Amino acid sequence: MVNAGVFPARVRRLAVVVPPADGEALGSWVDRVAADFGTSTGNAARWLGLECRLGPGGSTMRPRFYGVGLTSASIAGLTAATGLAAERFEEMCLARFADTALDLTGLDLSDDSSLRPLPHREWALFLGSRACPACLAESGGVWPLWWRLGVAAACPRHGLLLQDRCPACGMPLRRGHLRRSDVSRRRGADPLQCGNAGPQHPSRCQQRLDVLESCPATAELLTVQRVVLEMAFGGPGSIAGGPVTGREWFESLRFAAALHRLFAPVDYVTGYPGMPPQAADAFMAAAAHRDEKGALRIRNPPNAAHAAADLLLAVPVLAAADPGACTELLLPLAAAEARLLTGASDRRDRMWTVDCSGILPRLWKAIRRSRHRIFDADVRPVLRTTTAAGLEYRHIPQLIDVADYGELVASCLPGVAEVAGRRLTAAACGRLLGARSWELAAGRLGMPGHAGVVSRNAGAIRGLADPEAFWTAVSEVMDRLATRGPVDYAARREVLARLTEIAPAVLDRIAVRSGMPTCPGQYRHAAAWVWAQVTSGDIRDAPAYPARLADGRPTRGTARRLDGAHRRRFVAALPPAACEELLRYGARLLAGRGVPS
């Protein structure tokens, strides 16, 4: 290990002369410091306090996690040598985008081997950079950090496509040595020169980068590039009208890009509004190597032109105003996939390896279920509803509120009993959240025992003269649930899972104060009533009424009918004062476990 901060006094003076520019990459600043000092990049890195190791033969220096992150030793060395705040240097590394454009999960700054998987997984240039020649000429050699992102395609300031490779040596810009990732201890680096070296170029390439000519970018490309950069630097984002985090936004961007890489037809890409010819050529050259048998590995765009095509095709999908508009943009890809699958023996979804959550995968699965034809009543709401972005399965009650069902849904389900209709409506909400079947929807809502009944009752929807009216009513039910604020019914069921009986001392006091009549099994019936009211479930599903007796025999026959009669009599005779006290008792149980009532 090489000691850091060898000449702190000289470097502190130099840090005043060559301060880091806003948004500059760490490697760019080290190069500028070395050029101003008249020394090698390796010496400058060591003097500035970076934690370094000697390369093979001692002619190179290997800063640890150079430009990706800063070890504690590097932070201590940089701050001691320059007098600048640690935050200034942390913003100069790719780790700045860890919560947005990059997922650096698994990166351990104490273990060099943890860096190896990232270049194969993340959309970033861990060795090298893209560049705008006009920016380099204007700044005198400042290389912004965002040029190292895989989504860097065009310069919004000068309206130019970014450069990837040096025209003289053919190597990626700022690659250094083709076979090493070290920095030299013997040669300096001019921020305005290529400086690459390799087997075919033993001496440093002297090509000036600030005089290169770049192709102009279209207005549409510059617009989407600004959107992507705003998200990368932590701006607010949304997908199909619903708010998302930066991490979720970039995950969905890669999903949308993967869809286009797999299925977008040639004429669709070349004719896309604002698509530069260079971008279309790069995209289709890569698409020529599509793996028709396997799924896609979402690799980093190989160059700025390909990144431009990815952004132009994918960003509008995310920016759609609602799921319906988003679906319209995905339909050409679905049609292309349908043609691809015609006559194919393997009809699996080739997107199965693309890990993504959120609304885009749900929309794509819904389109595939529709077999790329006109959407049936089970699929259209998944593509249309906007409330699904704000609710999860745990926020849907097992029985929809009586008033909501009566006002919105009951008229759409003639002949269906009220409890069955309320349960079917709850399962329909689960379908809107992406459940592929009625059985899965019932399971996700915690009522797998009713899955078969729900599926049979769903046949009534297909037999309706206007099934769209039913799905519109279910969407309105979800709107009401979202407007009232999400309630975690799953957490409530978990808290009350063992509420099989209310303590006699508690219920007896309530009975005395409220005038509640006595009834056989009243302590169990009261517990079941509290469970049903608090969880919005069917009282018959309460833990107080187990499906089997202690000896394993199912509860059925005369004893069960008698128990049900006692329960109905108990519920019918409950005075309002007792109801209020029992509800307060349930609220106390939830509060004791930290669940809001």
GUFI-901714 format. One line per 4 residues: number of its first residue (from 1); their letters; for each residue z, x, y of C-alpha. Coordinates in steps of 0.05 Angstrom, whole numbers, plus 5000, padded with zeros to 4 digits. Each point is the difference from the previous one (the first is absolute). Example, Ala and Ser with C-alpha at 12.3 -4.5 7.8 and 13.67 -1.06 7.14 Angstrom:
BEGIN
1	AS	5156:5246:4910  4987:5027:5069
***
This chain:
BEGIN
1	MVNA	5000:5000:5000  4982:5026:5069  5052:4995:5054  4981:4953:5056
5	GVFP	5010:5008:5075  4990:5076:5003  4983:5002:5074  5033:4937:5029
9	ARVR	5003:5025:5071  4926:5015:5003  4982:4936:4965  5044:4958:5046
13	RLAV	4962:5029:5059  4935:4985:4963  5021:4928:4986  5003:4989:5075
17	VVPP	4931:5031:5009  4969:4962:4941  5040:4935:4992  4979:4952:4945
21	ADGE	4952:4946:5024  5016:4926:4989  4976:4981:4930  4980:5071:4982
25	ALGS	5002:5023:4928  5050:5055:4983  4946:5047:4973  4959:4992:5064
29	WVDR	5060:5020:5043  5015:5061:4956  4927:5022:5007  5003:4993:5075
33	VAAD	5065:5039:5003  4969:5055:4957  4938:5003:5044  5041:5004:5064
37	FGTS	5046:5053:4969  4942:5039:4973  5029:5001:4930  4984:4970:4932
41	TGNA	5015:4928:4981  5048:5024:4947  5041:5041:5049  5001:4943:5050
45	ARWL	5025:4952:4946  5056:5049:4982  5019:5014:5072  5002:4926:5016
49	GLEC	5053:4990:4946  4961:4967:4944  5027:5011:4930  4947:5044:4967
53	RLGP	4986:5037:4936  4954:5060:4991  4934:4987:4965  4971:5043:4945
57	GGST	4994:5072:5022  5040:4988:5063  4937:4990:5043  5012:4926:5011
61	MRPR	5058:4955:5020  5015:4933:4967  5040:4953:5045  5035:4948:4957
65	FYGV	4971:4930:5004  4957:5025:5058  4979:4941:5043  5027:4949:4951
69	GLTS	5075:5002:5013  5054:5047:5024  5056:5028:4957  5069:5006:5029
73	ASIA	4990:5075:5007  4935:4990:5038  5032:4950:5048  5058:5047:5012
77	GLTA	4953:5058:5011  4953:4963:5047  5055:4972:5044  5036:5067:5003
81	ATGL	4937:5039:5015  4970:4954:5053  5058:4958:5028  4959:4937:4988
85	AAER	5029:4937:4967  4990:4991:4925  4967:4931:5012  4944:5035:5037
89	FEEM	4981:5039:4937  5010:4943:4951  4948:4960:5038  4949:5056:4988
93	CLAR	5000:4991:4923  4967:4949:4955  5069:4973:4982  4997:4965:5067
97	FADT	4955:4948:4966  5046:4992:4939  5016:4927:5016  4930:4980:5020
101	ALDL	4935:5034:4979  5032:5044:4946  5047:4988:4942  5038:5065:4989
105	TGLD	5044:4972:4946  5020:5056:4953  4994:5056:5052  5061:5045:4994
109	LSDD	5003:5053:5054  5043:5043:4954  4948:4999:4944  4931:5029:5015
113	SSLR	4970:4968:4937  5013:4930:5029  4943:5012:5048  4947:5006:4946
117	PLPH	4987:4926:4985  4992:4979:5072  4929:5027:5014  4975:4961:4940
121	REWA	5034:4936:5021  5005:4994:5076  4946:4991:5052  5012:5064:5038
125	LFLG	4972:5071:5007  5056:5045:4975  4954:5060:5007  4953:4998:5060
129	SRAC	4985:4949:5054  4945:4959:5032  4983:5013:5073  4967:4975:5063
133	PACL	4963:5058:5033  5005:4967:5068  5076:4995:4994  5005:5073:4980
137	AESG	4958:5021:5060  5041:4956:5046  5068:5022:4975  4985:5073:4987
141	GVWP	5014:4996:4926  5053:4946:4989  4991:4966:4931  5035:4932:4999
145	LWWR	5040:4982:4938  4963:4935:4987  4936:5039:4985  5033:5018:4934
149	LGVA	5005:4927:4978  4950:4973:4950  4987:4941:5047  4978:5047:5056
153	AACP	4926:4983:5012  4983:4999:5074  5028:5024:5066  5017:4940:5044
157	RHGL	5002:5046:5062  4929:5027:4995  4968:4948:4955  4977:5051:4947
161	LLQD	5004:5004:4925  5048:5054:4978  4975:5065:4968  5021:5020:4930
165	RCPA	4967:5066:4983  4978:5062:5036  4923:5003:5002  5001:5076:4994
169	CGMP	5044:5011:4939  4998:4930:4971  5075:4998:4988  5048:4945:5023
173	LRRG	5026:5012:5071  5065:5040:5004  5000:5011:4925  5016:5074:5010
177	HLRR	4984:5036:4935  4963:4959:4947  5045:5022:4943  5067:5006:5035
181	SDVS	5045:4956:5042  5035:5059:5036  4992:5024:5071  4981:5072:5015
185	RRRG	5050:5053:5023  4944:5045:5024  4952:4956:5038  5009:4953:5057
189	ADPL	4970:4931:5005  4959:4976:5059  5011:4924:5005  4928:4993:5025
193	QCGN	4969:5039:4942  4990:4981:4928  5037:5060:4971  4987:4980:4927
197	AGPQ	4991:5052:4946  4980:4998:4927  4961:5034:4945  4934:4988:5036
201	HPSR	5031:5017:5068  5046:5059:4992  5006:5008:5075  5026:4945:5044
205	CQQR	4948:4948:5023  4989:5008:5074  4968:4932:5012  5024:4968:5065
209	LDVL	5024:4929:4986  5002:4975:5071  4925:5004:5007  4981:4960:4938
213	ESCP	4960:4937:5010  5029:4935:4972  4966:4933:4988  5021:4942:5045
217	ATAE	5045:4947:4970  4986:4925:5008  5044:4955:5042  5022:4962:4937
221	LLTV	5022:5065:4967  5040:5022:5061  5034:4932:5002  5024:5004:4928
225	QRVV	5020:5073:5009  5046:4981:5057  5031:4945:4958  5013:5049:4943
229	LEMA	5030:5052:5045  5045:4950:5033  5026:4980:4931  5007:5073:4978
233	FGGP	5045:5014:5060  5045:4941:4986  4968:4941:5036  5009:4928:4978
237	GSIA	4951:4974:4949  4980:4937:4964  4956:4980:4941  4966:4933:4997
241	GGPV	5045:4975:5057  5066:5021:4968  5043:5059:5026  5006:5061:4956
245	TGRE	5030:5070:5003  4958:5061:5012  5008:5022:4928  4976:4932:4975
249	WFES	4942:5001:5048  4973:5066:4976  5012:4981:4928  4956:4938:5011
253	LRFA	4949:5042:5038  4991:5043:4938  4995:4937:4957  4945:4971:5044
257	AALH	4964:5067:5001  5004:5003:4924  4968:4931:4995  4942:5022:5043
261	RLFA	4992:5067:4964  4995:4963:4933  4959:4939:5017  4966:5004:5069
265	PVDY	4923:4995:4991  4955:5051:5035  4969:4950:5048  5069:4973:5017
269	VTGY	5024:5069:5021  4937:5024:5036  4995:4935:5038  5073:4995:5019
273	PGMP	5009:4992:5076  5014:5067:5034  4989:5042:4937  4974:5069:5020
277	PQAA	4944:5025:4955  5040:5062:4982  5058:4956:4977  4955:4955:4958
281	DAFM	4968:5061:4967  5067:5032:4984  5028:4935:4972  4941:4984:4956
285	AAAA	4996:5072:4975  5071:4993:4975  4987:4930:4973  4944:5028:4957
289	HRDE	5054:5030:4957  5039:4936:4988  5034:4996:4933  4975:4935:4971
293	KGAL	5047:5001:4941  5066:5020:5031  5040:4981:5060  5001:5036:5066
297	RIRN	5043:5058:5022  5005:4993:5075  4985:5071:5021  5002:5028:5070
301	PPNA	4934:4988:5037  4961:5064:4987  4977:5007:5073  5004:4967:5068
305	AHAA	4935:4961:4989  5027:4968:4937  5066:4986:5035  4960:4965:5055
309	ADLL	4968:4954:4948  5067:4986:4967  5031:4980:5066  4942:4957:5024
313	LAVP	4999:4961:4935  5075:4994:4987  5034:4991:5067  4966:4933:5017
317	VLAA	5026:4972:4934  5071:5016:5021  4988:4975:5071  4976:4931:4978
321	ADPG	5036:4945:5037  5023:4964:4937  4992:5002:4924  4939:4955:5003
325	ACTE	4964:5047:5047  5022:5059:4957  4971:4966:4939  4933:4991:5033
329	LLLP	4995:5075:5009  5018:5012:4927  4950:4950:4972  4940:5047:5002
333	LAAA	5040:5050:4958  5020:4946:4951  4927:4980:4992  4980:5072:4989
337	EARL	5055:5007:4947  4975:4937:4966  4930:5029:4995  5030:5065:4973
341	LTGA	5038:4963:4946  4940:4958:4978  4987:5019:4928  5054:5054:5001
345	SDRR	5045:5004:4939  5061:5022:5040  5016:4948:5053  5067:5027:5023
349	DRMW	5016:5007:5073  4982:5071:5018  5052:4998:5056  5057:4998:4951
353	TVDC	5022:5072:5013  5002:4991:5076  5073:4991:5016  5008:4952:5058
357	SGIL	5045:4942:5018  4991:4946:5052  4949:4947:5013  4935:5039:4987
361	PRLW	5011:5008:4924  5019:4926:4996  4936:4980:5036  4958:5044:4956
365	KAIR	5032:4973:4936  4990:4929:5025  4926:5013:5013  4992:5030:4931
369	RSRH	5034:4940:4968  4950:4956:5035  4945:5036:4961  4965:5014:5067
373	RIFD	4977:4928:5006  5027:4944:5043  5076:5003:5000  5038:4947:4961
377	ADVR	5062:4965:5025  5046:5051:4968  4968:5059:5037  4981:4976:5069
381	PVLR	5071:4994:5028  5014:5072:4979  4943:5021:5044  5018:4955:5058
385	TTTA	5076:4997:5009  5033:5045:5051  5072:4985:4981  4995:5041:4936
389	AGLE	5005:5063:5043  5070:4980:5022  5031:4971:4937  5016:5028:4931
393	YRHI	5014:4966:4934  5075:5006:5011  4992:4957:5063  4971:4940:4963
397	PQLI	5050:4949:4973  4992:4974:4929  4998:4929:5028  4967:4989:5067
401	DVAD	5044:4961:5050  4998:4925:4989  4979:4986:5072  4945:5052:5001
405	YGEL	4973:4974:4934  5002:4928:5022  4968:5012:5067  4946:5049:4979
409	VASC	4985:5001:4925  5022:4935:4966  4939:4961:5022  4955:5053:4969
413	LPGV	5032:4993:4931  4999:4926:4982  5033:4985:4934  5040:5066:4998
417	AEVA	5076:4993:4998  5036:5026:5060  5038:5057:4966  4937:5021:4962
421	GRRL	4960:4998:5064  5051:5041:5039  5000:5053:4945  4923:4999:4996
425	TAAA	4997:5010:5076  5047:5060:4994  4955:5030:4946  4940:4987:5045
429	CGRL	5034:5041:5054  5006:5055:4949  4925:4994:4987  4988:5009:5075
433	LGAR	5041:5064:4995  4952:5028:4949  5025:4977:4931  4940:5000:4953
437	SWEL	5022:4939:4961  5048:4942:5002  5042:5031:4945  5006:5065:5040
441	AAGR	5018:4961:5063  5056:4964:4964  5025:5066:4972  4999:5034:5067
445	LGMP	5042:4942:5029  5053:5009:4946  4983:4938:4959  4961:5025:4939
449	GHAG	5028:4943:4958  4959:4951:5041  4936:5041:4998  4967:4955:4947
453	VVSR	5018:4936:5037  4976:5028:5066  4934:5021:4969  4989:4930:4970
457	NAGA	5017:4966:5065  4951:5046:5036  4945:4962:4964  5014:4943:5048
461	IRGL	4976:5045:5057  4932:5012:4967  4993:4925:4990  5011:4983:5073
465	ADPE	4942:4973:5040  5018:5048:5057  5038:5060:4972  4991:5036:5066
469	AFWT	5048:4950:5032  5054:5021:4950  4991:5074:5016  5000:4986:5074
473	AVSE	5066:4964:4992  5029:5058:4960  4978:5048:5055  5037:4956:5050
477	VMDR	5062:5002:4955  4997:5076:5003  4992:4998:5075  5065:4961:5004
481	LATR	5035:5049:4954  4977:5058:5043  5018:4965:5065  5071:4986:4977
485	GPVD	5009:5073:4981  4998:5030:4931  5057:4981:4953  5012:5045:4940
489	YAAR	5007:4947:4946  4996:5053:4945  5061:5036:5028  5038:4933:5004
493	REVL	4984:4985:4927  5025:5069:4981  5066:4990:5036  5012:4932:4968
497	ARLT	4974:5018:4931  5071:4995:4971  5023:4939:5038  5013:4957:4939
501	EIAP	5062:4964:5026  5038:4992:5065  5073:5018:4993  5042:4936:4990
505	AVLD	5048:5020:5056  4942:5005:5049  4964:4936:4979  5065:4960:4996
509	RIAV	5017:5017:5072  4930:4980:5022  5008:4934:4960  5066:4984:5033
513	RSGM	4974:5013:5071  4933:4964:4991  5017:4943:4953  4953:5025:4946
517	PTCP	5006:4959:4936  5015:5035:4934  4949:5006:4944  4996:5034:4932
521	GQYR	4975:5071:5008  5006:4996:5076  5015:5074:5007  4934:5018:4967
525	HAAA	4962:4946:5037  5028:5024:5066  4978:5071:4984  4931:4976:4981
529	WVWA	4994:4960:5064  5019:5060:5043  4950:5044:4962  4944:4950:5010
533	QVTS	5014:4990:5074  5007:5074:5016  4941:5025:4959  4953:4939:5010
537	GDIR	4993:4997:4924  5002:4943:4950  5072:4981:4985  4982:4996:4926
541	DAPA	4984:5075:5001  5069:5018:5027  5041:5052:4961  5052:4945:4988
545	YPAR	4952:4967:4951  4981:5054:4950  4940:4988:4956  5042:5019:4939
549	LADG	5071:4990:4979  5049:5057:4985  4982:4997:4926  4926:5008:5016
553	RPTR	4979:4927:4987  4956:4969:5054  5033:4948:5045  4965:4934:4985
557	GTAR	5010:4931:4972  5053:4950:5018  5049:5051:5029  4947:5026:5048
561	RLDG	4980:4930:5022  5072:4981:5013  5011:5064:5039  4939:4984:5042
565	AHRR	5026:4930:5014  5067:5029:5023  4963:5049:5045  4958:4946:5033
569	RFVA	5062:4957:5011  5037:5059:5030  4943:5017:5048  4990:4928:5021
573	ALPP	5074:4991:5015  5009:5064:5041  5026:4981:5069  4970:5036:5061
577	AACE	5065:5036:5014  5001:5029:4930  4927:5022:5007  5017:5038:5063
581	ELLR	5059:5035:4968  4961:5018:4938  4944:5029:5043  5051:5042:5038
585	YGAR	5027:5024:4934  4930:5022:4979  4990:5035:5066  5064:5039:4990
589	LLAG	4976:5023:4931  4935:5026:5031  5036:5034:5057  5046:5035:4951
593	RGVP	4939:5034:4970  4966:5015:5067  4946:4946:4993  4989:4957:5062
597	S	5008:4926:4991
***
